[in-house]
Each structure stands twice: as structure tokens, then as C-alpha cells.
Amino acid sequence: MRTDARSRPTPPPAGRPRLLVSLHDVSPVTVDACRDAIDLLAGAGLPTSALTVLVVPLHDERVALDDDPATVAFVRDLAEGGATLVAHGLTHRMTRAPRTPGLWLAARLFARGEGELAASDAADTARRLDDADAIFARAGMADHVYGFVPPAWLLSPAAAAVVAGRGLPFHERFGGIARGDAVLARRLIGWGSLTEVDARATALWAWLQRHRAPADTRLAVHPPDVRRATTRRSLEATLAALLRTHEPVSYRTYLEAANVHRESLRPGVSGAGG
């Protein structure tokens, strides 16, 4: 997970708050829905250079990224268009239950068993990160991957220590983007699309968030979001509203800009969901 040495998009001018759109769970398992999501985002006016793509190297232990040339080509095209690629766990699947009540509730009720690192010890976390790096290397993407976002934004205390010790450009938690001692872009808009109840509840959350005073905002898109009508309508309306008031940038551009707006400085990140 190293920094790509190629030229970066020019940082946006100071003044407007930033909109950081991320497409989660990109893998051979989800690639068709991800293509639909890219079409939706592009149709809304989001440039590829302002997109952050979270790639799962061995999604559900079904197909490794490097064993699927079509997905490798899809992801490589996004990177060549200026998108920022980010490692998103190894399998995205939790294998054991967390022991602390807060993490257990977050993993079961919020993440629904997909918080891969919510109960990992240090050795398991290190192995998963190393295995992810190896798959990215075999896919020819090692130099393009920038930073780390744990599935469902969850890290056990041991996993958090391992991730913090890796010297990554950033990692992200529910509470914001962690870079050194800074936690940035704490506002998060995302959707649940497994059921219509999820879709309606999170559409209401998105409506409330987009009507707040503008601030640096993360907008997380998951592949199922574009397949459920309620969520898709909310996503389109939210994008249209925020693109009128925010400057869209990728995570890389946001973090590397000299004038990044550090509205939320505080020490470290800990606990379930930041």
C-alpha cells in the first residue's frame, strides 16, 4: 500500500468545503453493480479524478482480484482516469465475534457480520494486510493503492494498533479520516440497502445531513445502493445538492492539498465507529 508517484490532480482552491465520494466493496463479486454506480456518479457530474475506490482483494474468499482480468481492467481504468485506489480489508467478512459490547453491537447490528477486523488480533490483522498487499502486487496495483479503510470502518484495539503502525498515508474510521493526530471530514453520509426499511431510514439520514450547514463531507456509496430504487433516488438527490455547495475531491487530493481544511483536529481514533 504505497503512494503512487504519478502526477496528482491539482488541489482545488480554498474556500468551499470538500465532498469526498467513495465507492466501496469493489471486487469481482460486485463489479457489475460497481459499473452501474460509476455511471450514476459520472451522470451526476462527479469527475473520475474526484472519486475514491475501495477495493476488496479477496471478497468473501470467493475470487481474488488478480484472478479476474475484467475487474483488474475496470479498476485500472479508474486509476488511469485519476481515481484514488484504497485497500478495503482482505475478505470483508468477519470470522469471529468481538468481545467488547460496543464492538459486538456495531459488528452485528451495523456491520451485519462484515466488519472483518472488528475482532482480529494483531497477528491476524497483520496477516490480512500482508495478504491484501500480495494480491495487489500480483494484480500490478501495488503502486496505486493509497491508504486503508477497514470494512464497516471497524477495528479491534489490536487491529487499530497494527494499522496505525503501518505508516499508511491515512486510515478511515466511522468518525473521520485519520492522518497522524488529525481526524478530518467527520461528517459521513451513507445508505443501507439490504431491506426497504434500511433504505428509507438511511434516505432520511441523508436528507437531514445534506440540509445541514456545508462542511467537509464523506459520501459512501455501496454497490447495492444503485440497485434499490429508494436508495438510488436518495443518492442522486444528495449528490445533486452537495455538488452545488461542495468541491468534489478524492481522498488523496484532499489529504495532500496544502490548504486542507482541518476542521476536526483531535488526538487519535479509538473505539467502535471512531
C-alpha positions as CSV (number, residue, x, y, z in Angstrom):
1,M,0.0,0.0,0.0
2,R,2.3,2.7,-1.3
3,T,1.9,6.2,-2.7
4,D,1.6,6.4,-6.5
5,A,4.4,8.6,-7.8
6,R,2.5,9.8,-10.8
7,S,1.2,13.3,-11.1
8,R,-1.8,14.2,-9.0
9,P,-4.9,16.3,-9.8
10,T,-4.3,20.0,-8.9
11,P,-5.7,20.7,-5.4
12,P,-8.9,22.8,-5.5
13,P,-8.9,26.4,-4.4
14,A,-9.6,27.2,-0.8
15,G,-13.0,28.3,0.3
16,R,-15.6,25.7,-0.5
17,P,-16.0,22.6,1.8
18,R,-14.9,19.3,0.2
19,L,-17.1,16.4,-0.9
20,L,-15.2,13.1,-0.7
21,V,-17.2,10.4,-2.6
22,S,-16.0,6.8,-2.1
23,L,-17.3,3.7,-3.9
24,H,-17.0,0.7,-1.5
25,D,-16.6,-3.0,-1.9
26,V,-15.2,-3.0,-5.5
27,S,-14.3,-6.6,-6.4
28,P,-15.1,-9.4,-8.9
29,V,-18.1,-10.2,-6.8
30,T,-19.6,-6.7,-7.2
31,V,-18.1,-5.4,-10.4
32,D,-21.4,-5.3,-12.4
33,A,-23.1,-3.2,-9.8
34,C,-20.0,-1.1,-9.5
35,R,-20.1,-0.3,-13.2
36,D,-23.7,1.0,-12.6
37,A,-22.6,3.1,-9.7
38,I,-19.8,4.6,-11.8
39,D,-22.3,5.5,-14.5
40,L,-24.6,7.1,-11.8
41,L,-21.8,9.2,-10.3
42,A,-20.5,10.3,-13.7
43,G,-24.0,11.2,-14.7
44,A,-24.3,13.4,-11.6
45,G,-21.2,15.3,-12.7
46,L,-18.6,13.7,-10.5
47,P,-15.2,13.6,-12.3
48,T,-13.3,10.3,-12.0
49,S,-10.4,12.2,-10.5
50,A,-12.6,13.1,-7.6
51,L,-13.5,9.5,-6.8
52,T,-12.0,7.2,-4.2
53,V,-12.4,3.5,-4.9
54,L,-12.3,1.0,-2.1
55,V,-11.1,-2.4,-3.4
56,V,-11.6,-5.7,-1.7
57,P,-8.8,-8.1,-2.8
58,L,-10.4,-11.4,-1.9
59,H,-14.1,-10.6,-1.4
60,D,-15.9,-13.3,0.7
61,E,-12.9,-15.6,-0.1
62,R,-14.6,-16.3,-3.5
63,V,-12.4,-14.8,-6.2
64,A,-9.0,-13.0,-5.8
65,L,-8.8,-9.7,-7.6
66,D,-5.7,-10.8,-9.6
67,D,-7.6,-13.9,-10.8
68,D,-10.2,-11.8,-12.6
69,P,-8.8,-9.8,-15.5
70,A,-12.1,-8.0,-16.2
71,T,-12.2,-6.5,-12.7
72,V,-8.4,-5.7,-12.8
73,A,-9.1,-3.8,-16.1
74,F,-12.1,-2.0,-14.6
75,V,-10.1,-0.8,-11.6
76,R,-7.0,0.1,-13.6
77,D,-9.2,2.2,-15.9
78,L,-10.5,4.1,-12.9
79,A,-6.9,4.6,-11.6
80,E,-5.7,5.8,-15.0
81,G,-8.7,8.3,-15.0
82,G,-7.3,9.8,-11.8
83,A,-9.4,7.9,-9.2
84,T,-7.7,7.1,-5.9
85,L,-7.5,3.4,-5.1
86,V,-7.7,2.3,-1.4
87,A,-7.3,-1.1,0.2
88,H,-10.6,-2.2,1.9
89,G,-9.7,-5.2,4.1
90,L,-8.9,-8.6,2.6
91,T,-12.2,-10.6,2.5
92,H,-14.7,-8.0,4.0
93,R,-16.0,-10.9,6.1
94,M,-15.8,-11.1,9.9
95,T,-14.7,-14.6,11.2
96,R,-15.2,-14.2,14.9
97,A,-17.4,-12.1,17.3
98,P,-15.9,-9.1,19.1
99,R,-15.7,-9.5,22.9
100,T,-16.5,-5.9,23.9
101,P,-20.2,-5.0,24.0
102,G,-19.8,-1.8,21.8
103,L,-17.9,-3.6,19.1
104,W,-20.2,-6.6,19.2
105,L,-23.3,-4.4,18.7
106,A,-21.6,-2.4,15.9
107,A,-20.4,-5.6,14.2
108,R,-23.7,-7.4,14.4
109,L,-26.3,-4.7,14.0
110,F,-24.5,-2.0,12.0
111,A,-21.9,-4.1,10.0
112,R,-24.0,-7.3,9.9
113,G,-21.1,-9.6,10.0
114,E,-18.9,-7.7,7.5
115,G,-16.6,-5.9,10.0
116,E,-13.7,-8.0,9.0
117,L,-11.2,-6.6,11.6
118,A,-13.7,-5.9,14.4
119,A,-12.4,-8.9,16.4
120,S,-9.0,-9.5,14.8
121,D,-5.9,-9.9,17.0
122,A,-2.6,-8.4,16.0
123,A,-1.2,-11.4,14.2
124,D,-4.5,-12.0,12.2
125,T,-4.6,-8.3,11.2
126,A,-1.0,-8.3,10.0
127,R,-1.6,-11.4,8.0
128,R,-4.7,-10.0,6.4
129,L,-2.9,-6.7,5.5
130,D,0.1,-8.7,4.1
131,D,-2.2,-11.0,2.0
132,A,-4.0,-8.0,0.6
133,D,-0.7,-6.3,-0.3
134,A,0.4,-9.5,-2.1
135,I,-2.8,-9.7,-4.2
136,F,-2.5,-6.0,-5.2
137,A,1.1,-6.7,-6.2
138,R,0.1,-9.7,-8.3
139,A,-2.6,-7.5,-9.9
140,G,0.0,-4.8,-10.8
141,M,-1.6,-2.3,-8.5
142,A,0.8,-2.1,-5.5
143,D,2.0,1.4,-6.5
144,H,-1.6,2.7,-7.0
145,V,-3.0,1.8,-3.6
146,Y,-3.2,4.7,-1.2
147,G,-4.2,4.2,2.5
148,F,-6.6,1.8,4.1
149,V,-10.3,1.7,5.0
150,P,-11.4,-1.2,7.2
151,P,-14.7,-2.9,6.3
152,A,-17.6,-1.2,8.1
153,W,-14.9,1.2,9.5
154,L,-14.4,-1.2,12.4
155,L,-11.1,-2.1,14.1
156,S,-10.5,-4.0,17.2
157,P,-8.0,-2.3,19.6
158,A,-5.3,-4.8,18.4
159,A,-6.1,-4.2,14.8
160,A,-6.1,-0.4,15.3
161,A,-2.6,-0.6,16.7
162,V,-1.3,-2.7,13.8
163,V,-2.9,-0.3,11.2
164,A,-1.5,2.7,13.0
165,G,1.9,1.2,13.0
166,R,2.0,0.5,9.2
167,G,2.9,4.1,8.3
168,L,0.0,4.4,5.9
169,P,-1.0,7.8,4.3
170,F,-4.3,7.5,6.2
171,H,-6.9,5.1,7.5
172,E,-10.6,5.8,7.9
173,R,-13.0,5.2,10.8
174,F,-16.7,5.9,11.1
175,G,-15.7,9.1,12.9
176,G,-13.4,10.5,10.2
177,I,-10.3,10.2,8.2
178,A,-7.3,9.7,10.4
179,R,-3.9,11.1,9.4
180,G,-1.4,11.3,12.1
181,D,-3.0,13.1,15.0
182,A,-5.7,14.7,12.8
183,V,-9.2,13.4,12.2
184,L,-10.7,15.1,9.2
185,A,-14.1,15.2,7.3
186,R,-16.1,13.8,10.3
187,R,-19.4,14.2,8.6
188,L,-20.5,10.9,6.9
189,I,-23.4,10.1,4.6
190,G,-24.1,6.5,3.7
191,W,-27.0,4.2,3.0
192,G,-28.3,0.8,3.9
193,S,-29.9,-1.1,1.1
194,L,-30.4,-4.6,2.3
195,T,-34.1,-4.0,3.0
196,E,-36.6,-1.3,2.2
197,V,-36.6,-0.3,5.9
198,D,-32.9,0.2,5.7
199,A,-33.3,2.2,2.5
200,R,-35.9,4.5,3.9
201,A,-34.2,5.1,7.2
202,T,-30.8,5.9,5.6
203,A,-32.5,8.1,2.9
204,L,-34.0,10.2,5.8
205,W,-30.5,10.4,7.3
206,A,-29.0,11.6,4.0
207,W,-31.8,14.2,3.7
208,L,-31.0,15.5,7.1
209,Q,-27.3,15.6,6.5
210,R,-27.5,17.4,3.2
211,H,-29.6,20.1,4.7
212,R,-27.0,21.0,7.4
213,A,-24.5,23.8,7.0
214,P,-21.9,22.8,4.5
215,A,-18.8,21.1,5.9
216,D,-16.2,18.6,4.6
217,T,-18.3,15.5,4.0
218,R,-17.7,11.9,3.2
219,L,-20.3,10.2,1.0
220,A,-20.0,6.4,0.9
221,V,-21.6,4.5,-1.9
222,H,-22.0,0.8,-1.8
223,P,-22.9,-1.4,-4.9
224,P,-26.4,-2.4,-3.7
225,D,-27.3,1.3,-3.3
226,V,-27.8,1.7,-7.1
227,R,-30.0,-1.4,-7.3
228,R,-32.7,-0.3,-4.8
229,A,-35.0,2.4,-6.1
230,T,-35.4,4.2,-2.8
231,T,-31.7,4.4,-2.2
232,R,-30.8,5.4,-5.8
233,R,-33.2,8.3,-5.7
234,S,-31.8,9.5,-2.4
235,L,-28.2,9.1,-3.7
236,E,-29.0,11.1,-6.8
237,A,-30.7,13.9,-4.9
238,T,-27.9,14.0,-2.3
239,L,-25.2,14.2,-4.9
240,A,-27.0,16.9,-6.8
241,A,-27.4,19.0,-3.7
242,L,-23.9,18.6,-2.4
243,L,-22.2,19.2,-5.7
244,R,-23.8,22.7,-5.7
245,T,-22.2,23.6,-2.4
246,H,-19.0,21.4,-2.1
247,E,-15.8,20.9,-4.1
248,P,-15.5,17.2,-5.1
249,V,-12.1,15.8,-4.4
250,S,-10.5,12.3,-3.9
251,Y,-9.1,11.3,-0.6
252,R,-5.6,11.7,-2.0
253,T,-6.1,15.2,-3.2
254,Y,-7.8,16.2,0.0
255,L,-5.1,14.8,2.2
256,E,-2.2,16.0,0.1
257,A,-3.5,19.5,-0.5
258,A,-1.5,22.1,1.4
259,N,-4.7,24.0,2.2
260,V,-6.7,21.1,3.5
261,H,-9.4,22.3,5.9
262,R,-8.7,20.7,9.3
263,E,-12.0,21.4,10.9
264,S,-11.9,18.4,13.2
265,L,-8.5,18.0,14.9
266,R,-8.3,15.7,17.9
267,P,-5.9,13.0,19.1
268,G,-6.1,9.6,17.5
269,V,-9.1,7.4,16.8
270,S,-10.4,4.6,19.1
271,G,-13.5,2.6,19.9
272,A,-16.3,1.3,17.7
273,G,-17.0,3.5,14.8
274,G,-14.5,6.1,15.8
